[in-house]
Amino acid sequence: MAGNGKINNMLIPNVSKLPKHKKVDVSNQVEKGQNPDEFKNLLKEQIGEVRKEHGLKLSVHAAKRLQERNLDMDSDEFFKLKDAMDKLKTKGGKDSLVITPNAAYILDVENNTIVTAIDKDNMAENVFTKIDSTLMIN
């Protein structure tokens, strides 16, 4: 958490339109002679639209953990977490542990935020604290 009490967030791109397990290379998307900032601005706009549409945020900490632990979040995983968030809200969950076949995630349900992630192989030895609910999904 930042010193001001707010969680810094990184937005998830529109993964709903990507085929499962497909990596996207955008390095050649900016034509020679074109302003690279144009592409960056367009990408930021698209990410902002996804956030408004899906309302699921990824904290900086979670993004770092996903990268460090080589966890890929494909569209299936993203929508599993989105559905889990919706279920937990209806049941009154606030700080929840969600376990998928790929990983475990801590979700801040009230703020629609993925707080952290851990790969399945390293989950067994960890202690999860300050959670009020757990959801296991396939």
C-alpha positions as a Python dict, from the first residue, in 0.01 Angstrom:
ca = {
    (1, 'M'): (0, 0, 0),
    (2, 'A'): (114, 348, -74),
    (3, 'G'): (169, 594, 206),
    (4, 'N'): (-158, 773, 133),
    (5, 'G'): (-366, 465, 218),
    (6, 'K'): (-463, 391, -142),
    (7, 'I'): (-370, 78, -332),
    (8, 'N'): (-180, 147, -653),
    (9, 'N'): (-343, -32, -943),
    (10, 'M'): (-237, -168, -1277),
    (11, 'L'): (-516, -237, -1519),
    (12, 'I'): (-568, -565, -1698),
    (13, 'P'): (-589, -538, -2077),
    (14, 'N'): (-896, -662, -2263),
    (15, 'V'): (-816, -1031, -2230),
    (16, 'S'): (-1170, -1133, -2320),
    (17, 'K'): (-1087, -1098, -2689),
    (18, 'L'): (-763, -1295, -2679),
    (19, 'P'): (-759, -1666, -2759),
    (20, 'K'): (-657, -1882, -2465),
    (21, 'H'): (-280, -1907, -2408),
    (22, 'K'): (-193, -1668, -2690),
    (23, 'K'): (83, -1415, -2640),
    (24, 'V'): (46, -1085, -2820),
    (25, 'D'): (348, -902, -2964),
    (26, 'V'): (275, -534, -3014),
    (27, 'S'): (633, -431, -3091),
    (28, 'N'): (558, -401, -3463),
    (29, 'Q'): (226, -221, -3421),
    (30, 'V'): (375, 127, -3443),
    (31, 'E'): (471, 195, -3802),
    (32, 'K'): (800, 365, -3882),
    (33, 'G'): (766, 740, -3875),
    (34, 'Q'): (458, 725, -3651),
    (35, 'N'): (465, 882, -3307),
    (36, 'P'): (506, 595, -3054),
    (37, 'D'): (314, 802, -2797),
    (38, 'E'): (4, 771, -3017),
    (39, 'F'): (7, 396, -2971),
    (40, 'K'): (71, 428, -2595),
    (41, 'N'): (-218, 671, -2558),
    (42, 'L'): (-451, 444, -2757),
    (43, 'L'): (-350, 149, -2539),
    (44, 'K'): (-416, 350, -2221),
    (45, 'E'): (-762, 442, -2352),
    (46, 'Q'): (-844, 78, -2427),
    (47, 'I'): (-725, -32, -2082),
    (48, 'G'): (-940, 237, -1921),
    (49, 'E'): (-1245, 107, -2107),
    (50, 'V'): (-1180, -249, -1987),
    (51, 'R'): (-1158, -124, -1628),
    (52, 'K'): (-1494, 50, -1660),
    (53, 'E'): (-1651, -253, -1827),
    (54, 'H'): (-1515, -530, -1603),
    (55, 'G'): (-1426, -344, -1282),
    (56, 'L'): (-1145, -580, -1178),
    (57, 'K'): (-815, -418, -1081),
    (58, 'L'): (-471, -567, -1031),
    (59, 'S'): (-256, -414, -757),
    (60, 'V'): (106, -333, -828),
    (61, 'H'): (202, -599, -573),
    (62, 'A'): (-8, -864, -751),
    (63, 'A'): (134, -769, -1090),
    (64, 'K'): (486, -804, -947),
    (65, 'R'): (403, -1145, -797),
    (66, 'L'): (251, -1269, -1124),
    (67, 'Q'): (568, -1170, -1305),
    (68, 'E'): (809, -1308, -1042),
    (69, 'R'): (626, -1639, -1024),
    (70, 'N'): (580, -1672, -1401),
    (71, 'L'): (203, -1690, -1367),
    (72, 'D'): (13, -1621, -1688),
    (73, 'M'): (-333, -1475, -1650),
    (74, 'D'): (-526, -1574, -1960),
    (75, 'S'): (-886, -1479, -2031),
    (76, 'D'): (-1019, -1793, -1857),
    (77, 'E'): (-832, -1712, -1535),
    (78, 'F'): (-937, -1346, -1550),
    (79, 'F'): (-1306, -1429, -1583),
    (80, 'K'): (-1284, -1698, -1313),
    (81, 'L'): (-1157, -1429, -1078),
    (82, 'K'): (-1423, -1183, -1194),
    (83, 'D'): (-1697, -1442, -1129),
    (84, 'A'): (-1540, -1526, -792),
    (85, 'M'): (-1542, -1156, -701),
    (86, 'D'): (-1913, -1135, -784),
    (87, 'K'): (-1994, -1447, -574),
    (88, 'L'): (-1792, -1322, -280),
    (89, 'K'): (-1971, -986, -288),
    (90, 'T'): (-2310, -1156, -262),
    (91, 'K'): (-2188, -1357, 38),
    (92, 'G'): (-2036, -1057, 216),
    (93, 'G'): (-1670, -1143, 157),
    (94, 'K'): (-1422, -863, 214),
    (95, 'D'): (-1069, -1005, 202),
    (96, 'S'): (-1089, -1341, 30),
    (97, 'L'): (-866, -1627, -76),
    (98, 'V'): (-958, -1764, -419),
    (99, 'I'): (-794, -2088, -532),
    (100, 'T'): (-801, -2179, -901),
    (101, 'P'): (-637, -2479, -1070),
    (102, 'N'): (-343, -2249, -1158),
    (103, 'A'): (-286, -2032, -852),
    (104, 'A'): (-419, -1876, -533),
    (105, 'Y'): (-519, -1511, -513),
    (106, 'I'): (-607, -1275, -233),
    (107, 'L'): (-890, -1043, -340),
    (108, 'D'): (-997, -716, -183),
    (109, 'V'): (-1364, -765, -268),
    (110, 'E'): (-1486, -420, -165),
    (111, 'N'): (-1235, -252, -398),
    (112, 'N'): (-1255, -510, -681),
    (113, 'T'): (-879, -563, -655),
    (114, 'I'): (-651, -864, -691),
    (115, 'V'): (-406, -798, -405),
    (116, 'T'): (-156, -1081, -452),
    (117, 'A'): (-103, -1414, -628),
    (118, 'I'): (94, -1731, -558),
    (119, 'D'): (157, -2027, -785),
    (120, 'K'): (1, -2361, -698),
    (121, 'D'): (336, -2535, -637),
    (122, 'N'): (438, -2292, -360),
    (123, 'M'): (97, -2256, -199),
    (124, 'A'): (122, -2550, 44),
    (125, 'E'): (380, -2396, 278),
    (126, 'N'): (225, -2049, 297),
    (127, 'V'): (7, -1905, 571),
    (128, 'F'): (-279, -1684, 453),
    (129, 'T'): (-378, -1426, 713),
    (130, 'K'): (-644, -1158, 744),
    (131, 'I'): (-893, -1330, 514),
    (132, 'D'): (-1260, -1372, 594),
    (133, 'S'): (-1360, -1614, 319),
    (134, 'T'): (-1223, -1875, 79),
    (135, 'L'): (-1353, -1986, -260),
    (136, 'M'): (-1215, -2282, -455),
    (137, 'I'): (-1302, -2283, -824),
    (138, 'N'): (-1229, -2514, -1115),
}
